[in-house]
Amino acid sequence: MELNLKRPICFFDLETTGVNISKDRIVEISILKVFPNGNKESKTWLVNPEMAIPKETTEIHGITDEKVANEPTFNQLATKVNEMIKGCDLAGFNSNRFDIPLLAEELLRAGLDFDMKNSVAVDVQTIFHKMEKRTLSAAYKFYCNLDLEDAHSAEADTNATYEILKAQLDKYPELENDTKFLAAYSSRKQFVDFAGFIAYNEDGQEVFSFGKHKGRLVEEVLDSEPGYFGWIQNADFPRYTKKVLTAIRLRKLNNSLKM
């Protein structure tokens, strides 16, 4: 089943130096852009992460320091990546918890804003886990009856993810062929930031989801303990989390000035 799209959607996959969203960097990025009329555009870039790639990570995706030594840095590629995904919905495999947060960090690090207020994100892994509880290679075999060659190659993983989502729509009639529905279905919990440090409570208010203030309203904590904001800004939190917290603080200040 082909996707019923109202706007372009970008399937993408990252290979990285590790799994720390704040510290690790992209070494390969592949994007498959699918348009509502069915046309496709794809780009794959190797990226110089400007840091050593751990041996144990290279053993997973096969990308060595030597392989990316003469490749562009993400800072050099950021504008091209941003132009390709701008105005699009996003999709990937475990993308809500890893690929999107790490991509946001890289774009912010390069001085480009990243915001998904007008976009949705479809996580094909979440749909798969809710339905079958497997891995990407198993998902590709299960839904498409094909073996995933070159697993952990960003391009192979990206194309497999696109094919899996189409096959999921064929297999499960309860899944609506609509990106907003798929995004809602593939989301786990409503977080304000990608990394999950700030969440929405049942009333739609921002609350901290970690540490000593877990469950408390963000605005309430900023009132009672102003230094907490500074601590987060200076600590090793993702840039996007800091951006979200700053926006909440500015909104609160603006509201107090209007009163």
C-alpha positions in Angstrom: 0.0 0.0 0.0 1.4 3.4 -1.0 1.4 6.1 1.7 -1.5 8.6 1.6 0.5 11.8 2.1 -0.7 15.4 2.4 2.9 16.7 2.6 6.3 15.2 2.0 7.7 12.8 4.5 11.4 12.1 5.1 12.5 8.7 6.1 16.0 8.9 7.6 18.6 6.9 9.5 21.7 7.9 11.3 24.9 6.0 11.9 26.8 7.6 14.8 29.8 7.5 17.1 27.6 6.2 19.9 24.2 6.6 21.6 24.8 9.6 23.8 22.5 12.3 22.3 24.4 15.2 23.8 27.9 14.1 23.0 27.9 11.6 20.1 28.0 12.7 16.4 26.7 11.5 13.1 29.0 9.6 10.8 26.5 8.8 8.1 23.0 10.1 7.3 20.6 8.8 4.7 17.3 10.6 3.8 14.6 9.2 1.6 12.1 12.0 0.8 8.7 10.8 -0.4 6.3 13.3 -2.0 2.5 13.1 -2.0 2.5 12.3 -5.7 4.7 9.3 -5.1 8.0 10.8 -6.4 11.1 10.1 -4.3 14.4 11.9 -3.7 17.2 10.3 -1.7 20.6 11.5 -0.4 23.2 9.7 1.6 26.3 11.4 3.2 29.3 10.1 5.1 30.2 12.6 7.8 33.4 13.5 9.5 32.3 13.5 13.2 35.4 15.5 14.3 36.0 12.9 17.0 37.3 9.3 17.2 34.8 6.6 16.3 35.0 3.9 19.1 36.1 0.5 17.9 33.0 -1.2 19.3 30.8 1.2 17.3 32.8 0.6 14.1 32.2 -3.1 14.6 28.4 -2.4 14.3 28.2 -0.1 11.2 31.7 -0.7 9.6 32.5 3.0 9.4 36.1 3.8 10.5 38.0 7.0 11.2 39.9 6.6 8.0 36.7 6.2 5.9 35.3 9.6 7.0 38.6 11.5 7.4 38.2 13.4 4.2 34.4 13.7 4.3 32.5 16.9 5.1 31.7 17.7 8.7 28.0 17.9 9.7 28.5 21.7 10.1 29.3 21.8 6.4 26.3 19.6 5.5 23.8 21.1 7.9 22.2 23.6 5.5 21.7 20.8 2.8 20.2 18.5 5.4 17.9 21.2 6.8 16.7 22.2 3.3 15.8 18.6 2.5 13.7 18.0 5.6 12.2 21.5 6.0 8.4 21.5 5.8 8.3 17.7 6.0 7.1 15.1 8.4 9.7 12.7 9.6 9.9 8.9 9.9 12.4 6.3 11.0 13.1 3.2 13.0 13.5 4.1 16.7 13.6 7.7 15.4 11.5 9.3 18.1 13.9 8.2 20.9 17.2 8.4 19.0 17.6 9.7 15.4 15.4 12.8 15.8 16.9 13.9 19.1 20.4 13.4 17.8 19.7 15.2 14.5 18.2 18.1 16.4 21.4 18.3 18.5 23.6 18.4 15.4 21.5 21.1 13.7 21.4 23.2 16.8 25.2 22.8 17.2 25.5 24.0 13.6 23.5 27.1 14.4 20.3 26.0 12.7 17.0 26.0 14.5 15.0 22.7 14.6 11.3 22.7 15.4 8.6 20.1 14.8 5.6 22.2 15.9 4.1 21.9 12.5 5.3 18.4 11.6 4.7 14.9 12.9 7.0 12.0 13.4 6.2 8.4 12.6 8.3 5.8 14.4 8.1 2.5 12.5 9.8 0.6 15.3 7.1 1.5 17.7 4.4 0.3 15.3 6.3 -2.9 14.8 6.9 -3.4 18.6 3.2 -2.8 19.3 2.3 -5.3 16.7 5.1 -7.9 16.6 7.9 -7.1 19.1 11.0 -7.6 16.7 14.1 -5.9 15.3 14.6 -4.1 12.0 16.0 -7.1 10.2 13.2 -9.3 11.6 10.7 -6.7 10.6 11.9 -6.6 7.1 11.8 -10.4 6.9 8.4 -10.6 8.5 6.6 -7.8 6.5 8.5 -7.9 3.2 9.7 -11.5 3.2 13.2 -10.3 2.3 16.6 -10.5 4.0 18.1 -7.1 5.0 21.4 -6.9 3.3 24.0 -4.4 4.6 22.1 -4.0 7.9 23.5 -1.0 9.8 24.2 0.8 6.5 22.2 4.0 6.8 20.9 3.8 3.2 19.8 0.1 3.5 18.1 0.7 6.9 16.3 3.8 5.5 14.9 2.1 2.5 13.9 -1.0 4.5 12.1 1.2 7.0 10.1 2.8 4.1 9.1 -0.6 2.7 8.2 -1.9 6.1 5.8 1.0 6.8 4.0 0.4 3.5 3.8 -3.3 4.3 2.4 -2.6 7.8 -0.4 -0.5 6.2 -1.2 -3.5 4.0 -1.2 -6.0 6.9 -3.1 -4.0 9.6 -6.4 -2.6 8.4 -6.7 -0.8 11.8 -3.8 1.5 10.8 -5.0 4.6 9.0 -3.0 5.6 6.0 -2.5 9.1 7.4 0.8 10.4 8.8 -0.9 12.2 11.8 -2.6 9.0 12.8 0.6 7.0 12.4 2.6 9.6 14.3 0.1 9.4 17.2 0.1 5.6 17.1 3.9 5.3 17.1 4.4 7.8 19.9 5.0 6.4 23.4 4.6 9.3 25.8 4.0 13.0 25.2 7.3 14.8 25.8 8.0 18.5 25.3 11.6 17.8 24.4 12.9 15.0 22.3 15.1 13.5 25.0 12.2 13.2 27.5 13.4 15.4 30.3 10.2 17.6 30.1 6.8 15.9 29.6 3.2 16.9 29.5 0.9 16.0 32.4 -2.7 15.0 32.0 -3.7 18.6 31.9 -1.3 19.4 29.1 1.1 21.3 31.4 4.9 21.0 31.2 6.4 18.9 34.1 9.9 17.7 34.8 10.2 13.9 34.2 13.5 13.3 36.0 15.4 14.0 39.2 14.3 15.6 42.4 11.5 17.6 40.7 10.0 14.7 38.8 6.3 15.3 38.2 6.4 19.0 39.3 5.3 21.8 37.0 8.3 23.4 35.3 6.9 26.9 35.9 6.5 26.1 39.6 10.1 24.9 39.9 11.4 28.0 38.0 9.6 30.1 40.6 10.6 28.3 43.7 14.2 27.4 42.6 15.4 29.9 40.0 18.9 28.4 40.1 17.6 25.1 38.6 17.3 26.8 35.2 20.9 27.8 35.3 22.0 24.4 36.5 20.4 22.7 33.5 21.7 25.3 31.0 25.3 24.7 32.3 25.0 20.9 32.7 25.3 18.2 30.0 21.7 18.3 28.8 20.8 18.2 25.1 20.6 21.6 23.4 17.0 21.0 22.4 16.0 20.4 26.0 17.7 23.7 27.0 15.9 25.5 24.1 12.5 24.2 25.3 13.2 25.2 28.9 14.3 28.6 27.8 11.1 29.0 25.8 9.0 28.1 28.8 10.9 30.6 31.0 10.5 33.4 28.4 6.8 32.6 28.1 6.4 32.8 31.8 8.2 36.1 32.0 6.1 37.5 29.1 2.9 36.4 30.8 3.9 38.1 34.1 4.7 41.4 32.3 1.2 41.4 30.7 -0.5 41.0 34.1 
